[in-house]
Amino acid sequence: MTIQEKQQQIIDEFEVYEDWLDKYAYIIELGKDLPLIDEKYKTQQYLISGCQSRVWLHAGMKDGKIFFKADSDAVITKGIVNLLIRVFSGHTPDEILEADVEFLNTIGLHDHLSPTRANGLQSMIKQIKLYAQVFKLKSEQKSKS
């Protein structure tokens, strides 16, 4: 499934809910479904700066694709990071770097976050893209040697 298809799937899921309280409840449920990150990655090194709550993000590359794992100490944030992982995990660095996150506007998430949570969301996206950039550079260096 492409990044765009995953985003459309999330948009379709959110269209079921008319009220933002229901959408928040759904985001919290998504947080409960977030696969557990290994405790060894819950360190300062993997902590995303700029988030109101503590969010850890780890990435690994397998067969040219990046796979993310994350955790947070806040249930809403867990759900938000789970949305991002669903969209970006299992894709190449180039696919991640070229992708937009318009689905966040389409589902109305940006409009319903406090300024500090919105900043945290941007920090999560920035960190995901940074991982993609690093893995891309590593791949290019490997292919040159």
Beta strands, then each sheet from edge to edge (+ up, - down):
strand 1: 55-62
strand 2: 65-72
sheet 1: 1+ 2-
end
